[in-house]
Amino acid sequence: MKLQKPKGTQDILPAESAKWQYVEGFAREIFKRYNYAEVRTPIFEHYEVISRSVGDTTDIVTKEMYDFYDKGDRHITLRPEGTAPVVRAYVENKLFAPEVQKPSKFYYMGPMFRYERPQAGRLRQFHQIGVECFGSSNPATDVETIVMAAHFLKEIGIQGVKLHLNTLGNPESRAAYRQALIDYLTPLKETLSKDSQRRLEENPLRVLDSKEKEDKVAVENAPSILDFLDEESQAHFDAVRQMLENLGVDYIIDTNMVRGLDYYNHTIFEFITEIEGNDLTVCAGGRYDGLVAYFGGPETAGFGFGLGVERLLLILEKQGVALPIENALDVYIAVLGDGANVKALELVQALRQQGFKAERDYLNRKLKAQFKSADVFATKTLITLGESEVESGQVTVKNNQTREEVQVSLETISQNFSEIFEKLGFYTQ
């Protein structure tokens, strides 16, 4: 058997990995401005953590979970999304305690796992960046979090993003709407897709979200959640809309958007962009005020979103956005002859200790091949070190772009290369 990666996974090689690091670093920077701190949860959880919170009837739980029994016969699942583990951590570590500042704001990054049909920007191991905010039912929190997502997408360079907005109301409004939807869809049951016929029994709101052609036709004239909002739900949604407008954020109300997870209430949203004629959701989330209590904590409001890193990178690539990734080497040492080997190692280490990104030849190649490597690495400065340079203690440092040169001692390089670096036209950090 040829050893290959499992279906639906990918190797992220160095050239790509640099883009990933940039995106992650960029997200950290934006989230920090909004006072979010990182939380890291286990990659696997007890099955119940996911099944009970996400919803027993969701596609994630019924079809897509990677779950197994471990050697102690515990039912374990690889996490398929980020919110439930963070809520579990929040409750288990008693972060609702009075001494912890509220609202509590967390972000996470890492791999998630779903057994689904792999396609562009959607894998079985995929990576999510997400945020969760606990302890504020203020509609301003909804808006701040949505605006933070918009801020991130805009600054990283994604174009043509539209904000789709909906509300699921409070549990009472949602229950009234659920019943109205069942009453509307039941006579149409035979025209629905097989999945939606099942959803009608278990979770009728999911029918609205179906991508199947026959389901889309069936829900065209379905009642709208907006007609079933009680006073509280209406006031919350009106406040969210008003604040978005005050901040100059355009939105589209999309009453068929329900999100795939059972725990949402009130505000839900998606940022959607069009790629090659297809609508792609790049970021989505909403409010989930019942989830902390469901995990055994006190009644605590929650709001968050998640975005897929693979999908984000795909959209950036399709939109021709080049991320400003700095890969250039500061110094390359071309080594000539065995007599320079030891000194080259000392020199390259001294440069690294000073904070420079440096490399040397280890393969005893001809100078021409070494210079070619220096060009591949987009090297800023080049040092050629042979036995005669070791004996004299003097080398030439060359600007690899302009060919300008300076003669300096090996000792100066070892002690204070930044002076030479600047003399050749480069700036140190």
C-alpha positions in Angstrom: 0.0 0.0 0.0 1.3 3.4 -1.0 1.3 5.7 2.0 -0.9 8.7 1.4 -2.7 11.3 3.4 -6.3 10.4 4.3 -9.1 11.6 2.0 -10.2 15.1 2.8 -6.9 16.2 4.4 -4.0 18.2 3.1 -0.4 18.9 3.7 0.3 22.5 4.1 3.7 23.0 2.6 6.1 25.9 3.5 5.0 28.3 0.8 1.4 27.9 1.8 2.1 27.7 5.5 3.5 31.2 5.3 0.1 32.4 4.2 -1.6 30.6 7.1 0.7 32.2 9.6 0.0 35.6 8.1 -3.8 35.1 8.3 -3.6 33.8 11.9 -1.2 36.6 13.0 -3.5 39.1 11.3 -6.6 37.7 13.2 -4.7 37.8 16.5 -3.9 41.5 15.9 -7.4 42.5 15.1 -9.0 40.5 17.9 -6.5 42.0 20.4 -7.9 45.5 19.6 -11.3 44.3 20.7 -9.9 42.8 23.9 -10.2 39.1 23.0 -7.8 36.6 24.5 -6.9 33.1 23.1 -8.3 29.9 24.5 -7.1 26.4 23.4 -9.3 23.4 23.9 -8.6 19.7 23.2 -9.0 18.4 19.7 -11.3 15.6 21.0 -14.2 15.9 23.4 -16.7 13.6 25.0 -19.4 12.8 22.4 -22.2 14.4 24.5 -20.4 17.8 24.6 -21.0 18.1 20.8 -24.2 16.0 20.3 -26.2 17.7 23.0 -25.1 21.3 22.3 -25.0 21.3 18.5 -28.3 19.2 18.4 -28.9 15.5 18.0 -30.8 16.0 14.7 -28.2 18.2 13.0 -26.3 16.9 10.0 -23.1 17.3 12.0 -24.2 14.8 14.6 -26.2 12.4 12.4 -23.8 12.2 9.5 -20.5 14.0 9.9 -19.0 13.3 13.3 -15.8 11.4 13.7 -16.6 9.5 16.9 -15.1 6.4 18.5 -14.8 4.5 21.8 -11.4 4.8 23.3 -9.6 2.1 25.3 -11.5 3.0 28.4 -14.8 2.6 26.5 -15.4 6.4 26.6 -17.4 7.8 23.7 -15.1 10.4 22.1 -15.5 12.7 19.2 -13.1 14.8 17.2 -14.4 18.3 17.5 -16.5 19.3 14.5 -16.8 23.0 15.5 -15.3 25.4 18.0 -18.2 26.9 20.1 -19.3 23.9 22.1 -15.7 23.1 23.4 -15.2 26.7 24.4 -18.5 26.8 26.3 -17.6 23.5 28.0 -14.2 25.1 29.0 -16.0 28.3 30.2 -18.3 26.3 32.5 -15.8 23.7 33.6 -13.2 26.3 34.6 -15.9 28.5 36.3 -15.0 31.5 34.2 -18.5 32.8 35.1 -17.2 33.5 38.6 -17.7 37.1 39.9 -14.0 37.9 39.9 -13.7 37.2 36.1 -14.2 40.3 34.1 -17.4 40.4 32.0 -18.1 40.2 29.2 -15.4 37.4 28.8 -14.0 37.5 25.3 -12.1 34.5 23.8 -10.8 33.5 20.4 -9.6 30.1 19.2 -7.8 28.7 16.1 -7.3 25.2 15.1 -8.4 22.1 13.2 -12.0 20.7 13.2 -13.2 17.4 11.8 -16.2 16.5 9.8 -16.9 13.4 7.7 -18.3 15.1 4.6 -17.8 15.1 0.8 -14.5 17.0 0.2 -14.8 19.9 -2.2 -13.0 23.2 -2.8 -12.5 25.0 0.4 -14.2 22.3 2.4 -12.1 19.4 3.8 -12.6 16.6 6.4 -9.9 18.2 8.5 -10.5 21.9 8.2 -9.3 24.9 10.2 -11.4 27.4 12.0 -10.7 30.8 13.5 -13.6 31.8 15.9 -14.5 34.1 18.7 -16.9 33.7 21.7 -18.1 36.5 23.9 -19.9 35.6 27.2 -21.9 37.6 29.6 -23.5 40.4 27.6 -27.1 40.4 26.2 -26.6 44.0 25.0 -27.4 44.2 21.2 -24.3 46.4 21.0 -22.3 43.1 21.6 -24.0 41.6 18.6 -23.0 44.6 16.5 -19.4 44.9 17.9 -18.8 41.2 17.1 -20.2 41.5 13.5 -18.2 44.7 12.9 -15.0 43.0 14.2 -15.5 40.2 11.6 -16.1 42.9 8.9 -13.0 44.8 10.1 -10.9 41.6 9.7 -12.3 40.7 6.3 -11.8 44.2 4.9 -8.3 44.7 6.2 -7.1 41.4 5.0 -8.3 42.4 1.5 -11.4 40.4 0.8 -13.7 42.2 -1.6 -17.4 42.3 -2.4 -18.5 40.9 1.0 -22.2 41.2 1.8 -23.6 40.9 5.4 -26.7 38.7 5.6 -28.7 39.2 8.8 -31.6 37.4 10.4 -33.1 36.8 13.9 -34.4 33.5 15.3 -36.0 35.5 18.2 -36.1 34.2 21.8 -37.2 30.6 22.5 -40.9 31.5 22.7 -40.8 33.3 19.3 -38.9 30.5 17.8 -41.4 27.9 19.1 -44.3 29.8 17.6 -42.5 30.1 14.3 -41.5 26.4 14.3 -45.2 25.4 14.6 -46.2 27.8 11.8 -43.5 26.3 9.6 -44.6 22.7 10.3 -48.2 23.7 9.5 -47.0 25.3 6.2 -44.6 22.5 5.1 -46.7 19.4 6.1 -49.0 19.5 3.1 -45.9 19.9 0.9 -44.0 17.0 2.5 -44.0 14.7 -0.6 -42.4 17.4 -2.7 -39.4 17.9 -0.3 -36.1 16.1 -0.6 -35.5 13.0 1.5 -33.3 14.9 3.9 -35.8 17.7 4.3 -38.7 15.2 4.9 -36.6 14.0 7.9 -35.8 17.5 9.0 -39.5 18.4 8.9 -40.0 16.0 11.8 -36.9 16.9 13.7 -35.8 20.4 12.9 -38.1 22.1 10.4 -36.1 25.4 10.4 -33.3 23.5 8.6 -35.6 23.0 5.6 -35.3 26.8 4.9 -31.5 26.4 4.6 -31.6 23.5 2.2 -29.6 23.8 -1.0 -31.8 21.3 -2.9 -33.8 22.7 -5.8 -37.2 21.1 -4.7 -36.8 22.5 -1.2 -36.0 26.0 -2.4 -39.3 25.9 -4.4 -41.2 24.6 -1.4 -40.1 27.4 1.0 -40.6 30.3 -1.5 -43.8 31.3 0.2 -43.0 30.0 3.7 -44.0 32.2 6.6 -41.3 34.6 7.8 -39.8 34.5 11.3 -40.1 38.3 11.4 -43.9 37.9 11.7 -43.6 35.8 14.8 -41.3 37.9 16.9 -42.6 38.9 20.3 -41.9 42.4 21.7 -38.6 41.5 23.3 -37.2 39.8 20.2 -38.4 42.6 17.9 -36.8 45.2 20.2 -33.4 43.3 20.1 -33.4 43.0 16.3 -34.4 46.6 15.8 -31.6 47.7 18.1 -29.1 45.6 16.2 -30.2 47.0 12.8 -30.1 50.6 14.1 -26.6 50.3 15.5 -25.3 48.7 12.2 -26.8 51.6 10.3 -25.3 54.1 12.7 -21.9 52.5 12.0 -22.5 52.6 8.3 -22.6 48.8 7.9 -24.9 47.7 5.0 -26.8 44.5 5.5 -29.4 42.3 3.7 -32.2 40.7 5.8 -32.3 37.0 4.8 -35.2 35.3 6.6 -34.3 31.9 5.0 -31.0 31.9 6.8 -31.2 29.8 10.0 -27.6 28.4 10.5 -27.0 24.7 10.8 -26.7 24.5 14.6 -29.5 24.3 17.1 -28.1 26.5 19.8 -28.7 29.9 18.1 -31.3 32.5 19.2 -31.8 36.2 18.3 -29.2 37.6 15.9 -27.6 35.3 13.3 -25.4 36.5 10.4 -23.2 35.4 7.5 -20.7 37.3 5.4 -21.1 36.1 1.9 -19.0 36.8 -1.2 -19.5 35.7 -4.8 -16.7 33.6 -6.4 -17.1 32.5 -10.1 -20.9 32.8 -9.9 -21.3 30.9 -6.6 -22.1 32.5 -3.2 -19.5 31.5 -0.6 -20.0 32.1 3.1 -16.7 33.3 4.5 -17.7 33.9 8.1 -20.9 33.1 10.1 -22.2 33.2 13.7 -24.8 34.6 16.0 -26.2 34.7 19.5 -26.6 31.6 21.8 -27.9 32.7 25.2 -29.0 29.3 26.4 -25.8 27.3 25.8 -23.9 28.0 29.0 -26.9 27.1 31.2 -27.3 23.9 29.1 -23.7 23.0 30.1 -24.6 23.4 33.7 -23.4 27.0 34.2 -25.5 30.0 35.2 -27.8 31.7 32.7 -25.2 33.5 30.5 -25.6 35.3 27.2 -23.2 34.3 24.4 -22.3 35.6 21.0 -19.7 34.4 18.5 -18.6 33.5 15.0 -16.4 31.2 13.1 -14.6 31.4 9.8 -12.9 28.7 7.8 -9.2 29.4 7.0 -9.1 27.2 3.9 -12.1 29.0 2.5 -10.7 32.4 3.4 -7.4 31.6 1.6 -9.4 30.2 -1.4 -11.3 33.5 -1.7 -8.2 35.6 -1.4 -6.5 33.5 -4.1 -9.6 33.8 -6.5 -9.8 37.5 -5.9 -6.1 37.9 -6.7 -5.1 39.2 -3.3 -1.4 38.8 -2.7 -0.6 38.6 1.0 2.4 40.7 2.0 4.6 37.8 3.1 8.3 38.5 3.8 10.4 35.5 2.8 13.7 37.1 1.9 16.9 36.0 3.6 18.9 38.8 5.2 22.3 37.1 4.6 23.6 34.1 2.7 27.1 32.8 3.2 28.7 31.1 0.2 31.3 28.7 1.6 34.4 27.9 -0.5 36.6 24.9 0.6 36.7 22.8 3.7 38.9 25.2 5.5 36.0 27.7 5.8 33.4 25.2 7.1 34.0 25.8 10.8 34.2 29.6 10.5 31.0 29.7 8.3 29.1 27.9 11.1 30.4 30.4 13.7 29.5 33.3 11.4 26.0 32.2 10.5 25.2 31.6 14.2 26.6 35.0 15.2 24.3 36.6 12.6 21.2 34.7 13.8 22.0 35.6 17.4 21.9 39.3 16.3 18.4 38.8 14.9 19.2 38.3 11.2 17.6 35.6 9.0 20.7 33.8 7.7 21.7 30.7 5.9 24.9 29.1 4.5 25.9 26.4 2.1 26.5 22.9 3.6 26.9 20.9 0.4 30.4 22.0 -0.8 28.8 23.1 -4.1 30.5 25.3 -6.8 30.1 29.1 -6.2 27.7 29.5 -9.1 25.2 27.0 -7.6 25.5 28.7 -4.2 24.8 32.1 -5.8 21.8 30.6 -7.5 20.5 29.5 -4.1 21.0 33.0 -2.7 18.8 34.3 -5.5 16.1 31.7 -4.9 16.0 32.8 -1.2 15.7 36.4 -2.4 18.8 37.1 -0.3 19.5 40.8 0.6 23.2 40.5 1.3 25.8 37.9 0.2 29.1 37.0 1.9 31.6 34.7 0.2 33.8 32.9 2.7 36.9 31.0 1.6 40.1 29.9 3.3 41.9 33.1 2.3 39.1 35.2 4.0 39.4 33.1 7.1 43.2 33.7 7.2 43.0 37.4 6.6 39.9 38.0 8.8 38.4 40.2 6.0 35.4 39.5 3.8 33.3 41.3 1.2 29.6 41.8 1.9 27.6 42.4 -1.2 24.1 43.9 -1.7 22.7 41.0 -3.8 20.3 43.4 -5.7 22.5 46.4 -6.5 25.9 44.6 -6.3 27.3 47.3 -4.1 30.0 46.0 -1.8 31.8 46.8 1.4 35.0 45.3 2.9 34.7 44.5 6.6 36.3 42.3 9.2 34.8 39.0 10.3 34.8 40.4 13.9 32.6 43.4 12.9 30.1 41.0 11.3 30.1 38.8 14.4 29.6 41.8 16.7 27.5 44.4 14.8 26.2 43.4 11.4 23.3 45.9 11.5 25.8 48.8 10.7 26.9 47.0 7.6 23.4 46.0 6.7 22.3 49.6 6.8 25.3 50.8 4.9 24.2 48.6 2.0 20.8 50.1 2.0 18.7 47.8 4.2 17.0 48.7 7.4 17.0 46.6 10.6 13.8 46.2 12.6 
